[in-house]
């Protein structure tokens, strides 16, 4: 079955050339001459992939991507920017918003077709992986009618892919719903007034994020970012409220999860307030092993370690070097291997 491509480009000659190439490659092509029309056509026609210029009247490419991410039916569509701008800041802005790729103008026919083919194949593989992963998930422990109903909702939802370092939601965003991580890992952070990050948690497959905002009907309390390529399934706030009203046992389970998460954050704050630098770093490594990583070796940047332990990056490097000299850990780049777990666990203050 032919795939449907939407091209959003205000330059007539470029748009017509791309349409001609794609139609010759047997794609079904829709076209829009500005961002506003492009958003409307994406919602109307649900294309398999979108090509979009950045600099356009009415609504630029960043605005198009932002608007499409707000709609569940278009948020997971592969998105490729067509741009004459190649500065790092512009590329990073697009990737944080969720762009899948860039084509720098001028590009040739094969660059265009290869970029589309790669993104469509990756999307197909991710969709298949999601279907297989959900079979193995035990979303909640108890087996009641309400929980079975919640399982049905999860099974019927499509997962959206997030690339490494892509923001899932920002602090103070209006909560869209509850996110289930079906693949990968996600970190949550709060930003201090001086600009430093405090990591409030790392979550992996089978974990939920956004519980607090859903249960309190408030904005998000932190910023969630994928720390590796990940897949997340969103259950909207409206659906969650419906399930909670019909099945109180589901609400109780999530209240329990929220309570547990809050207790862990309280413990983290006490450790940050009263523990020495060495004990904070040792506790961070032990926590990563016990709760998140489960392996003796793991990759973690010093910036993320600093955010998790509330330390300066230079202090992290110095403390890790001390631990390496003391044979507590081994460290090569961002890879940390625990050599003496007991020594880290019993680190004195």
N, C-alpha and C positions, 0 to 999 in steps of 0.2 A: 504494500500500500504506500502510495506517495506521501512524503512528509510535507507539512505545510510550513512555509517560512514567511515571516513578516519582516519587511524591510522598512525602516523609518529613516528617511533621509531627505533633507530640504533641497539639496543640489540635484536638479532634474537630470542632468547628464549622468551623474554617478548612479543615481537611483535606477534609471532606465537601463544602464549597462549591467548592473547587478541583477536586475529582474531578467534580462535576456540570458545571462549566464545560467541562472538558476533554473529557468524554464527549459533550457537546453539540457540540463542535468536531470530533468523530469521531476523537479520539485513543484508543488503548488505554491504560488507566490501571491501574497497580499502586500500592498504598498501604501505608505502614508507619507505626506510631504512635510509634516511637522509632528512634534512630540504629543501635542494634545490629541490629534487625530489618531496617532499611533496607539495611545493608551486605550482609546475607545475601540479601535479595531482589535487589539489584543484581547480585550474583554469579550468582544462579540464573536471572534473567530477561533479563539484558543489555539494559536499556532504551536507547532512542535519546537520552534526555535525562533529567536528574535535577533535581528541585526539592527543596530541603532547608532546613528551619528551622535556626537556629543554636543557640538555647537549648532543649535537650531532655534528658530523663533518660537513663540508661544510657550514651549516647555523644552528645556534642554535634555540631553540624554540622561544626566544624573537624576533629573526630576522624573523622567519616564520610568527609570528603574525603581526609584523610591515609590512611585504611585503603584507600580505593578506588584511590588513586595507587600503592599497593604491589602491586596486582594488574594485570598487563598487560592483561587482558581488560576492565577497567573504567577504566583510567587515562585513556583518551582520550574518555570520554563527556562531552558538555557538561554543566556543573554550574552551577545557579543557586541562590544563597542567597535564602531568604525570611526577612526579619529586621525586627524593630522597632528594632534598633540601627543607628544611622547615623553613628557616630563614625569619624573618619578612620583611627584605629589599627585598629579592627575591620575596616574595608574593606580596608586594606592587608594585614592578616594573611591574610584570605581570598584576596586576589589572589596573594600570594606562594605560597600553597598550591596555586593553580591554578584558583580559581573563575572562571567565565566572565562572570558578571553577578550583580547584586543586584536584588531587588525589595523596596522598603521598605513594610512593612505600615502602614496598609491600602492595598491596590492594587486597581484596578478590573479588570473582565474584559478590556478591550482591552490594558491594560498587560501582563497575564499572557500573553495569546495572542501579542502582538507580540514579547515577549521570547523566547518559545519559538520562534516562527517565524524570528526573526533568527538565533538560535544554531544551529538545524537547517540553515538555508541556508548559513551560514558553514562549518559542518562539512562539508557536501556539496561546497562549492567547494574547501575545503582538501584533501579526499580526492581530488578530480579533479586538482588541481594537483600533488599528490604523485605520482600515477600518471604524469602527463606529465613531471615532473622526473626521475624515475628512469630514463626512457628515455635521457636525455642523459648520465647519469653513467657515467664510467669509474672504477669504484671502485678498481681497482689496474691497473698498467700491463701486467704480463706476462699472457699467455694460456695458462694451464695448467689441468689438470683441477681442481686444488684451488681456484684462483681462480674458475673457472667455477661451482664448487659454492658458494663464498661469495657470488657474485653472485646465485645462485638464492635463498639465504637472505635477502639484502637485498630482492630483488624481492618475496618473499613476506611481508615484514613491513609492518605498518601504521605510518605516521608519527603521532606525537602532536604536537599544536599547543601551543606555549608563547607566552604573551603577553609583550610588552615588560616587562622587569624581573622576570619570573617565575623563581624558582630551579628549576634542573633537578636538581641534587643538591648536598648540603652536604659540606664538608670533614669527613672521618672517617665519612661514611655508608658502609655496606657496599655494595660495588660490585654493581650489578644486571647490568652488562654494558657493551658498547661502544656508543657513540652515534655515528651518522652524521647530520651536519647536511644535510638535504635542501633547506632553505630558511631564509634569514635569517642572523643572526650571533649568536655566543655569546662571552661573556668568562669567563675563569677567574680567581679571585682567592684570595689567602691573607690571613688576618687577623692583624696583628701584635698583640703583647700590649697595646699602648697603644690598640688599636681601629682603627688605620689600615689601609686596604686596600692590598695590593700586587697589581697586575694581572699575572698570569703569562702571559696570552695572549688573543688574539682569534681566533676561528675562524669560517669561513664555509662556504658550500655545498660539499659534497664532502669536508670535513674531518671527522676523527674526534676525539672526546674520550673520556677514560676509559681510554686504552690502558694507562697505567701500572698502574692498579688491576687491570685484567684480567690482564695478564701476570705481575704479582707476587702475584696472589690476595690483595690487601690492601684496606684501606679507601681511599676517595677522598682524594687529597692536597690538593685545593683545592675551592672552591665554584664551580659553573658556573651562570651566569645569562644569560638571553637579553637582548640589548641592543636587539632589535627583535622584532616578531612573527616566530616561527620555527617550523619543523617539524623534528623529530628522529625518527630511526628507531633503535630499541633492538634490538641482538642480544644475547641473554642470555649470561651467563658460561658456562653449561652448553653452549650451542651453539658458542661460541667455542672452548672446550676440545675439543669433539668435532672441529671442523674442524682445529684445530692438531694433534691426534693423528693424524688421517687424512692431512693434507696439510701437511707441514713447510714447504713453500714459502710458504704463507700466513703462518705464524708468523714466518718470516724477514722478510717484507715489513713486518709490524707492528713487529718488533724494529728494523728500519731506521727506520721512522717515529718510534718512541719515541726512538731514539738522536739523530735529527735535532732533535726537540723539546727534548731535554735539553741538547744543545749550544747551542741558541738561548737557553735559560734561563740557562746558565752565562755566555754573552756578556752577557746582560742584567744579571746580578749584578755582573760586572766593571765595566760601564759605570756602574751605580749607585754603586759603591764609589769609582771614581777620576775620573769625569768631573765637570766644573763644571756648575752649574745650566743655563747656556745650552747647553752641549753635550748634556746629558741631554735637554733639551726638543727641541733640533734633531734628535737621534737618534731620539727617540720619533716625531716627525712623519714623518721619513724612513722609519722602520720601518712605520708605519701605511700610508704610500703604497706601499712596495715589496711588503709581505707581505699586507696585509689589504684595503686599500681600492682600490688600482689607479687611482684618479682624482686629479686635481689638487685637487678640492674634496671635502670630507667633513664630516660632522657628528660631533662628539665633545664631550661635556660636559667642563667643566674638572675635575670630580670624577674622571671616568674617566682623563683625561690625568694628573692628579695621582697616581692609583693606578698607572698604567703607568710613570711616570717617578720614582715614589717621592718626590714633592715635596708641599709644602703647597699648597692651592688658591689661596691668595693669591699665592704665588710663581709659580704657573702663569699667573695673570692678568697679573702684572707682566711676566713674560718674554715672553708672547705680545704684549703691548702694545709691548714693545721691538722684537720681530721685525716687528710691523706698521709701526712708525715707520721701520725700516730697509729697508722694502719687500721683506722676505723672505717675508711672508705677508700675506694680507688676512683679516680676521676680522669676522664679523657674527653676534652671538649665539654659538651653538655651531658655526656653519659656519666652517670654515677652508679657505682657498684658497691653495695654494702658488704664490708668484710667482717665487721664486728657489731652485729645487731644488738647484743646484750650491752656492749659498752655504750652505744648510742642511747639505748633505752634508759640506762642508769646514770646518764650524764648528770654530774652534780651542778648545782646552781652557783 
